[in-house]
Amino acid sequence: MIVALTADPGLLPAEREWVRTFWDALAPHRLGASGYVNGWAEFDEDRVRAVYGLKYDRLARIKTIYDPTNVFRANANILPA
């Protein structure tokens, strides 16, 4: 996980862009999709799917059983199947 920190809130967009660019540059050197979803502040469905990989569809089926109305969605959300 890579985190951008700054004491000046006005610099946050530039820091965020730097972190995302750096993360993308590391992509060829990672062992598959990786990430620590609990540390994310923003959640993109494609990125969540990539992190869970082949397990995503199974987790979506489980979520359909235990959380069909998607109550627990304020996180790296797995949508019910």
Secondary structure, DSSP 8 states (H G I E B T S, - for coil): ------SSGGGHHHHHHHHHHHHHHHGGGSSSS---GGG-SS--HHHHHHHHTTHHHHHHHHHHHH-TT----SSS-----
